[in-house]
């Protein structure tokens, strides 16, 4: 008989205006990797927040049974005391503190009167070694990359003597190599008896790492698939998630009408804003046409975001040089306001940090980039503001009870739709999308792809930066490949393959 480590019975959680979880049931066996999948807003993160005590006992209905005991966690410390540790999608690390300090923040070593720093760093180094990090625990967090920061979060969980590790979208910010290393680490932990629950939208990773997969849809459990006996192909998982077969991941674009060059960038060079002798964009020349989806591919750190932000009113970088031409005429953009006035928009990859004001309602976020569109003599017309937000809610199929709801209470996919609608309302001619579907499920991705196709059908130009090669290949008319701040190659959609893109990156990396 299976050793059930965790059972969540009839969990129901209600927020004002919406039932987030409706009689959800989950069983996790000791020593397995159990995946939770579902569309954005399905309730996956809410369920894990119930389990970890972020939503305390009394704020939900149902029972949590862990190691045969009914648990009533009042706060996150209570669940951690039992060995249940959650790692959130947004990493909770302090950049200007050391790795060791971060690992033991709130879990300090020593006496109440004095921290034992030798013990702190010795223990931290031990756990860093366990997750395969060679860095000293006295290294500052800001001096290591995102992939290594994710490993620090796992080492931090081990330092809390985790028995059940919950990972919410652990690879959403990682490149392919770092993602594979993290998944292999989870498999190694499994061999040592660790139990893990993983939430991810990357279905190929789920199929690779998970023993069982529980599908949640609209706040209810639909099914649990067992890798040993069930079909766990991506198509089968998608069918459970969206309630239907998704025959084509990328919507066809009919009657392509690609026109004249809308934006041209020549001899574009950008230096790092802090390390001012470091070149991050090196003599780049690109162009995008009206009615075209232009993909920009490359590994993390290739300079794609730096290029996009520097074009967008010099919002990134220093000592920027080069020329910008819009519709054949040279333009000079000194700030973001001037970029917006020239009908250029940039949708950031960091929707929570830089894109949205999470504590404000949808209707306010929706109009931030174009306040002129809802105001007269600098006074906002609140009825018009509401009407615009409602129009875009319907157009983008944003799931929310009302546009008065705070953006912070929406799922990731719906937050992304609000961010997109904010910039669509600015009515740009050129829309730069930086990782537009990061952390979003396949159903919401499809809807965003349809929006992109609608925009280019209207004659707009879309520049799409993406780390997902299938997405770049599936959506782009033409693709630039970046590596180490330079353009490594250019491919038309019909000739592009994953292998060709990677070969350009590898050849340029060797200096060829």
C-alpha positions as CSV (number, residue, x, y, z in Angstrom):
1,X,0.0,0.0,0.0
2,X,1.3,3.5,-0.9
3,X,2.7,5.6,1.9
4,X,0.5,8.8,1.7
5,X,2.6,11.7,3.0
6,X,0.0,14.5,2.3
7,X,-3.7,14.5,1.8
8,X,-5.7,17.7,1.1
9,X,-9.4,17.0,1.5
10,X,-12.3,19.1,0.1
11,X,-10.3,22.3,0.2
12,X,-12.5,25.3,-0.7
13,X,-11.2,28.9,-0.7
14,X,-13.3,32.0,-1.6
15,X,-12.1,35.5,-2.3
16,X,-14.5,38.4,-2.7
17,X,-16.5,37.7,-5.8
18,X,-14.7,34.5,-6.8
19,X,-14.4,30.9,-5.6
20,X,-10.7,30.1,-6.2
21,X,-10.9,26.5,-4.9
22,X,-14.0,24.3,-5.0
23,X,-13.7,21.0,-3.1
24,X,-10.1,20.3,-4.3
25,X,-8.6,16.9,-3.3
26,X,-4.9,16.0,-3.6
27,X,-2.9,13.0,-2.5
28,X,0.9,13.0,-2.5
29,X,2.9,9.8,-1.8
30,X,6.2,10.0,0.1
31,X,9.3,10.2,-2.1
32,X,7.5,11.2,-5.3
33,X,7.6,14.2,-7.5
34,X,4.0,15.4,-7.9
35,X,3.1,18.0,-10.5
36,X,0.2,20.5,-10.4
37,X,-0.9,21.8,-13.8
38,X,-3.7,24.0,-15.0
39,X,-4.5,27.2,-16.7
40,X,-3.7,30.6,-15.1
41,X,-6.3,31.2,-12.5
42,X,-7.1,27.5,-12.1
43,X,-6.1,27.6,-8.4
44,X,-2.7,25.9,-8.2
45,X,-0.8,28.6,-6.3
46,X,-3.8,29.2,-4.1
47,X,-3.9,25.5,-3.1
48,X,-0.2,25.6,-2.2
49,X,-0.6,28.8,-0.3
50,X,-3.3,27.0,1.8
51,X,-0.9,24.1,2.4
52,X,1.9,26.3,3.5
53,X,-0.1,28.5,5.9
54,X,0.0,31.7,3.8
55,X,-3.7,31.4,3.9
56,X,-4.2,30.4,7.5
57,X,-6.5,27.7,8.9
58,X,-10.0,29.3,9.3
59,X,-9.7,31.2,6.0
60,X,-10.6,28.1,4.0
61,X,-12.7,25.0,4.3
62,X,-11.5,21.4,4.3
63,X,-8.6,19.4,5.9
64,X,-4.8,19.2,5.5
65,X,-3.6,15.8,6.7
66,X,0.2,15.5,6.8
67,X,1.9,12.3,8.0
68,X,-1.5,11.1,9.2
69,X,-2.1,14.2,11.4
70,X,-4.7,16.9,10.7
71,X,-2.7,20.2,10.5
72,X,-4.1,23.7,11.2
73,X,-1.3,26.0,10.1
74,X,-1.8,29.6,11.3
75,X,1.3,31.0,9.5
76,X,4.1,29.9,7.3
77,X,6.4,29.1,10.2
78,X,4.0,26.4,11.4
79,X,4.2,24.5,8.1
80,X,8.0,25.0,7.9
81,X,8.2,23.5,11.4
82,X,6.7,20.3,9.9
83,X,9.2,20.3,7.0
84,X,6.9,21.8,4.4
85,X,8.8,24.5,2.5
86,X,7.5,26.6,-0.4
87,X,9.7,28.4,-3.0
88,X,7.7,31.0,-4.8
89,X,7.9,32.0,-8.5
90,X,9.3,35.5,-7.5
91,X,12.5,34.8,-5.6
92,X,12.6,36.2,-2.1
93,X,16.3,37.1,-1.8
94,X,17.9,40.3,-0.7
95,X,20.5,41.4,-3.4
96,X,22.9,43.2,-1.1
97,X,23.1,40.5,1.5
98,X,25.3,37.4,1.2
99,X,24.1,34.0,0.2
100,X,24.5,32.8,3.8
101,X,22.7,35.7,5.3
102,X,19.8,35.1,2.9
103,X,19.7,31.4,3.7
104,X,19.3,32.0,7.4
105,X,17.3,35.2,7.4
106,X,14.5,34.5,10.0
107,X,16.3,31.3,10.9
108,X,19.4,32.8,12.5
109,X,22.1,30.6,13.9
110,X,23.5,31.2,17.4
111,X,21.9,32.7,20.5
112,X,19.2,35.3,20.8
113,X,21.8,37.9,21.7
114,X,24.4,37.1,19.0
115,X,24.5,35.4,15.6
116,X,27.1,32.7,15.2
117,X,28.5,33.7,11.8
118,X,31.0,30.9,11.6
119,X,28.2,28.4,12.0
120,X,26.0,30.3,9.6
121,X,28.5,30.3,6.7
122,X,29.7,26.7,7.5
123,X,26.2,25.4,7.4
124,X,25.3,27.4,4.3
125,X,28.4,26.1,2.4
126,X,27.3,22.6,3.2
127,X,23.9,23.0,1.7
128,X,25.2,25.0,-1.3
129,X,27.5,22.0,-2.0
130,X,24.4,19.7,-1.8
131,X,22.6,21.7,-4.6
132,X,25.8,21.8,-6.7
133,X,26.8,25.5,-6.2
134,X,30.5,26.1,-6.0
135,X,30.1,29.8,-4.8
136,X,31.1,30.8,-1.3
137,X,28.2,31.5,1.0
138,X,29.8,34.9,1.6
139,X,29.1,36.0,-2.0
140,X,26.5,38.7,-2.5
141,X,23.2,37.6,-4.1
142,X,23.5,40.4,-6.7
143,X,26.8,38.9,-8.0
144,X,25.2,35.6,-9.1
145,X,22.8,34.9,-11.9
146,X,19.1,34.0,-11.7
147,X,19.8,30.3,-12.2
148,X,22.1,30.2,-9.3
149,X,19.7,32.3,-7.2
150,X,17.1,29.6,-7.8
151,X,19.5,27.0,-6.4
152,X,20.1,29.3,-3.4
153,X,16.4,29.2,-2.7
154,X,16.5,25.4,-2.7
155,X,19.6,25.4,-0.4
156,X,17.6,27.7,1.9
157,X,14.7,25.2,1.9
158,X,17.2,22.4,2.8
159,X,18.5,24.5,5.6
160,X,15.0,24.5,7.0
161,X,15.1,20.6,7.0
162,X,12.5,20.4,4.2
163,X,10.7,17.0,3.9
164,X,8.1,18.3,1.4
165,X,9.4,20.8,-1.1
166,X,6.9,23.0,-3.1
167,X,8.2,24.7,-6.2
168,X,6.1,27.3,-8.0
169,X,7.2,27.8,-11.6
170,X,10.9,27.1,-10.6
171,X,12.2,27.3,-14.2
172,X,10.2,30.3,-15.5
173,X,13.2,32.6,-15.5
174,X,15.9,30.0,-16.4
175,X,17.4,29.0,-19.7
176,X,17.3,25.5,-21.0
177,X,20.6,24.3,-19.4
178,X,19.8,25.8,-16.0
179,X,16.2,24.3,-16.1
180,X,17.6,20.8,-16.9
181,X,20.1,21.1,-14.1
182,X,17.4,22.1,-11.6
183,X,15.1,19.2,-12.7
184,X,17.9,16.7,-12.4
185,X,18.6,18.0,-8.9
186,X,14.9,17.3,-8.0
187,X,15.3,13.8,-9.4
188,X,18.5,13.4,-7.3
189,X,16.6,14.6,-4.2
190,X,13.9,12.0,-4.9
191,X,16.5,9.2,-4.8
192,X,17.4,10.5,-1.3
193,X,13.8,10.3,-0.2
194,X,12.7,13.9,-0.7
195,X,9.1,14.6,-1.8
196,X,8.4,17.5,-4.1
197,X,5.3,19.2,-5.5
198,X,6.1,21.3,-8.7
199,X,3.8,23.8,-10.4
200,X,4.9,24.5,-14.0
201,X,3.5,25.5,-17.3
202,X,6.4,23.8,-19.2
203,X,4.7,20.5,-20.0
204,X,7.8,18.9,-21.4
205,X,9.5,19.5,-18.1
206,X,6.5,18.0,-16.2
207,X,6.6,14.9,-18.4
208,X,10.3,14.6,-17.7
209,X,10.3,14.9,-13.9
210,X,6.9,14.1,-12.5
211,X,5.7,10.7,-11.2
212,X,2.1,11.9,-11.0
213,X,0.3,14.9,-12.5
214,X,-2.8,16.4,-11.0
215,X,-4.8,18.6,-13.3
216,X,-6.8,21.6,-11.8
217,X,-9.3,23.5,-13.9
218,X,-11.5,26.4,-12.7
219,X,-10.7,25.7,-9.0
220,X,-11.5,22.0,-9.1
221,X,-9.5,18.8,-9.4
222,X,-10.1,17.2,-12.8
223,X,-7.9,14.1,-12.7
224,X,-4.6,12.7,-11.5
225,X,-2.4,11.0,-14.2
226,X,0.1,8.3,-13.1
227,X,3.2,8.2,-15.4
228,X,3.6,4.5,-14.8
229,X,0.2,3.7,-16.3
230,X,-1.3,6.7,-18.0
231,X,-0.5,8.7,-21.1
232,X,1.3,11.9,-19.9
233,X,2.1,13.4,-23.3
234,X,1.8,17.2,-23.7
235,X,-1.4,16.8,-25.8
236,X,-3.0,14.6,-23.1
237,X,-2.1,17.0,-20.3
238,X,-3.4,20.0,-22.4
239,X,-6.7,18.2,-23.0
240,X,-7.2,17.9,-19.2
241,X,-6.2,21.5,-18.6
242,X,-8.4,23.2,-21.2
243,X,-11.1,20.6,-21.4
244,X,-10.5,20.1,-25.1
245,X,-7.8,19.2,-27.6
246,X,-5.6,22.1,-28.7
247,X,-4.8,20.9,-32.1
248,X,-2.5,23.8,-33.1
249,X,-0.4,25.7,-30.5
250,X,0.1,28.6,-32.8
251,X,-2.9,30.1,-34.7
252,X,-2.6,30.4,-38.4
253,X,-2.3,33.9,-39.8
254,X,-4.2,34.3,-43.0
255,X,-3.6,36.9,-45.8
256,X,-0.3,38.1,-44.5
257,X,0.3,41.6,-45.8
258,X,3.9,42.6,-44.8
259,X,4.6,46.1,-45.9
260,X,7.3,48.8,-45.8
261,X,10.0,49.0,-43.1
262,X,8.3,50.6,-40.0
263,X,11.4,50.8,-37.7
264,X,15.0,50.5,-38.6
265,X,17.9,50.4,-36.1
266,X,21.5,51.1,-37.4
267,X,24.9,50.9,-35.7
268,X,23.2,50.6,-32.3
269,X,25.6,50.3,-29.3
270,X,24.8,50.3,-25.6
271,X,27.0,50.2,-22.5
272,X,26.0,48.8,-19.1
273,X,24.5,51.4,-16.8
274,X,26.7,50.5,-13.8
275,X,29.8,48.8,-15.4
276,X,30.1,51.6,-17.9
277,X,33.0,50.0,-19.8
278,X,31.0,46.9,-20.6
279,X,29.3,46.8,-24.0
280,X,26.0,45.0,-23.8
281,X,24.7,45.8,-27.3
282,X,27.4,45.9,-30.0
283,X,26.8,47.7,-33.3
284,X,23.4,46.1,-33.9
285,X,21.4,46.7,-37.1
286,X,17.8,45.4,-37.4
287,X,14.5,46.4,-39.0
288,X,10.8,45.4,-38.7
289,X,8.2,45.9,-41.3
290,X,4.5,46.8,-41.1
291,X,2.3,43.8,-40.6
292,X,5.3,41.6,-39.5
293,X,6.1,39.6,-36.4
294,X,9.8,39.8,-35.9
295,X,11.3,37.3,-33.5
296,X,14.5,37.9,-31.5
297,X,16.0,34.7,-30.2
298,X,19.1,34.1,-28.1
299,X,20.3,32.7,-24.8
300,X,19.9,34.5,-21.5
301,X,22.4,37.4,-21.4
302,X,22.5,37.7,-25.2
303,X,21.5,41.4,-25.0
304,X,17.9,41.1,-26.3
305,X,16.2,43.0,-23.4
306,X,19.0,45.5,-23.3
307,X,18.5,46.2,-27.0
308,X,14.7,46.5,-26.7
309,X,14.8,48.8,-23.6
310,X,17.5,51.1,-25.1
311,X,15.4,51.5,-28.2
312,X,12.4,52.4,-26.1
313,X,13.4,55.9,-25.1
314,X,16.8,54.9,-23.7
315,X,15.2,53.3,-20.7
316,X,18.3,51.1,-20.3
317,X,22.0,51.7,-20.7
318,X,24.5,54.4,-21.0
319,X,26.7,55.9,-23.8
320,X,24.0,54.8,-26.3
321,X,24.9,55.5,-29.9
322,X,23.4,54.7,-33.3
323,X,20.4,55.7,-35.4
324,X,16.7,55.0,-35.3
325,X,14.4,55.5,-38.3
326,X,10.6,55.3,-38.2
327,X,8.8,55.2,-41.5
328,X,12.1,56.2,-43.2
329,X,12.7,59.3,-41.1
330,X,15.3,59.5,-38.4
331,X,14.0,60.0,-34.9
332,X,15.7,60.9,-31.6
333,X,14.2,59.4,-28.5
334,X,15.6,60.8,-25.2
335,X,13.0,59.3,-22.8
336,X,10.1,56.9,-22.6
337,X,7.5,59.7,-23.1
338,X,9.1,60.5,-26.4
339,X,9.0,56.8,-27.4
340,X,5.3,56.6,-26.6
341,X,4.6,59.8,-28.5
342,X,6.3,58.3,-31.5
343,X,3.9,55.3,-31.2
344,X,6.5,52.8,-29.9
345,X,5.6,50.6,-26.9
346,X,7.6,48.1,-24.8
347,X,5.9,45.4,-22.8
348,X,8.4,44.4,-20.1
349,X,9.2,40.8,-19.2
350,X,8.9,41.8,-15.5
351,X,5.2,42.4,-15.3
352,X,5.2,42.5,-11.4
353,X,8.3,44.6,-10.9
354,X,8.2,47.1,-13.7
355,X,4.9,46.6,-15.7
356,X,2.0,46.9,-13.3
357,X,1.0,48.6,-10.1
358,X,-0.3,45.5,-8.3
359,X,-2.0,47.4,-5.5
360,X,-4.1,49.3,-8.0
361,X,-7.2,48.2,-9.9
362,X,-7.3,46.9,-13.5
363,X,-9.0,50.1,-14.7
364,X,-6.1,52.3,-13.5
365,X,-3.4,50.0,-14.8
366,X,-5.2,49.8,-18.1
367,X,-4.8,53.5,-19.0
368,X,-1.4,54.3,-17.4
369,X,0.5,54.5,-20.8
370,X,-2.2,56.8,-22.3
371,X,-3.7,59.0,-19.7
372,X,-4.5,61.6,-22.4
373,X,-7.0,59.0,-23.8
374,X,-9.2,59.2,-20.6
375,X,-8.6,62.8,-19.4
376,X,-9.5,66.3,-20.3
377,X,-7.5,69.3,-19.1
378,X,-5.5,66.9,-17.0
379,X,-8.6,65.6,-15.2
380,X,-9.3,61.9,-15.5
381,X,-12.8,60.9,-16.7
382,X,-13.5,57.9,-14.4
383,X,-16.5,56.8,-16.4
384,X,-14.3,56.7,-19.6
385,X,-11.5,55.0,-17.7
386,X,-13.9,52.3,-16.6
387,X,-15.4,51.9,-20.1
388,X,-11.9,51.5,-21.6
389,X,-10.9,48.8,-19.1
390,X,-14.2,47.0,-19.6
391,X,-13.7,47.1,-23.4
392,X,-10.2,45.5,-23.1
393,X,-11.4,43.0,-20.5
394,X,-13.8,41.7,-23.1
395,X,-11.4,41.9,-26.0
396,X,-8.6,40.0,-24.3
397,X,-11.0,37.7,-22.3
398,X,-9.4,38.7,-19.0
399,X,-10.8,36.6,-16.1
400,X,-11.9,38.9,-13.3
401,X,-15.1,39.6,-11.4
402,X,-14.8,43.4,-12.1
403,X,-12.2,45.8,-13.5
404,X,-12.3,47.4,-10.0
405,X,-10.3,44.4,-8.8
406,X,-6.6,44.9,-7.8
407,X,-4.2,43.5,-10.4
408,X,-2.2,41.8,-7.6
409,X,-5.2,39.4,-7.1
410,X,-5.2,38.2,-10.7
411,X,-3.4,35.1,-12.0
412,X,-0.2,35.5,-13.9
413,X,-1.9,35.1,-17.3
414,X,-4.5,37.6,-16.5
415,X,-2.0,40.1,-15.3
416,X,-0.2,39.7,-18.6
417,X,-3.4,40.5,-20.4
418,X,-3.8,43.7,-18.4
419,X,-0.2,44.7,-19.2
420,X,-0.9,44.0,-22.9
421,X,-4.1,46.0,-22.9
422,X,-2.3,48.9,-21.2
423,X,0.0,49.2,-24.1
424,X,-2.6,48.4,-26.8
425,X,-4.6,51.3,-25.5
426,X,-1.6,53.6,-26.2
427,X,-2.3,52.6,-29.9
428,X,1.4,52.0,-30.9
429,X,2.6,51.4,-34.4
430,X,5.5,49.2,-33.1
431,X,4.9,46.9,-30.1
432,X,8.0,45.3,-28.5
433,X,7.0,42.2,-26.5
434,X,9.6,40.9,-24.1
435,X,8.9,37.3,-23.1
436,X,5.1,37.9,-23.5
437,X,4.0,34.4,-22.4
438,X,6.5,33.7,-19.5
439,X,4.7,31.8,-16.7
440,X,1.5,31.5,-18.7
441,X,-0.4,28.3,-19.5
442,X,-1.0,27.0,-23.0
443,X,-4.6,28.2,-23.2
444,X,-3.7,31.8,-22.3
445,X,-0.6,31.6,-24.6
446,X,-2.9,30.8,-27.5
447,X,-5.1,33.8,-26.7
448,X,-2.1,36.1,-26.6
449,X,-0.8,34.7,-29.9
450,X,-4.3,35.5,-31.4
451,X,-3.9,39.1,-30.1
452,X,-0.5,39.4,-31.7
453,X,-1.9,38.1,-35.0
454,X,-4.8,40.6,-34.8
455,X,-2.3,43.5,-34.2
456,X,-0.2,42.7,-37.3
457,X,-3.3,42.1,-39.4
458,X,-4.1,45.8,-38.6
459,X,-0.7,46.8,-40.0
460,X,1.1,47.1,-36.7
461,X,4.7,45.8,-36.3
462,X,5.5,43.4,-33.4
463,X,9.0,42.6,-32.2
464,X,8.8,39.5,-30.0
465,X,11.6,38.5,-27.7
466,X,11.3,34.9,-26.5
467,X,13.5,32.3,-24.9
468,X,11.2,29.5,-26.1
469,X,12.4,28.4,-29.5
470,X,9.0,26.7,-30.5
471,X,7.3,30.0,-29.8
472,X,9.8,32.1,-31.9
473,X,9.5,29.6,-34.7
474,X,5.7,29.3,-34.5
475,X,4.9,33.0,-34.4
476,X,7.6,34.8,-36.4
477,X,7.8,35.9,-40.0
478,X,11.5,36.5,-39.6
479,X,14.0,35.9,-36.8
480,X,17.1,37.6,-35.6
481,X,19.5,35.6,-33.5
482,X,21.5,37.5,-30.8
483,X,24.6,36.4,-28.9
484,X,26.9,38.4,-26.7
485,X,25.3,41.7,-27.7
486,X,25.6,41.1,-31.5
487,X,23.3,39.9,-34.2
488,X,24.6,36.4,-34.9
489,X,22.2,35.6,-37.8
490,X,18.9,36.3,-39.6
491,X,16.5,33.6,-40.8
492,X,13.1,33.8,-42.7
493,X,10.4,31.7,-41.0
494,X,10.3,29.1,-43.7
495,X,14.0,28.2,-43.4
496,X,14.3,28.5,-39.6
497,X,14.7,25.5,-37.3
498,X,15.8,25.1,-33.7
499,X,19.0,23.5,-34.9
500,X,19.8,26.4,-37.2
501,X,19.1,29.0,-34.5
502,X,21.4,27.1,-32.0
503,X,24.1,26.7,-34.6
504,X,24.2,30.5,-35.2
505,X,24.6,31.0,-31.4
506,X,27.3,28.4,-31.1
507,X,29.3,29.6,-34.1
508,X,29.2,33.3,-33.0
509,X,30.2,32.2,-29.5
510,X,33.4,30.7,-30.9
511,X,34.1,34.0,-32.6
512,X,33.5,32.7,-36.1
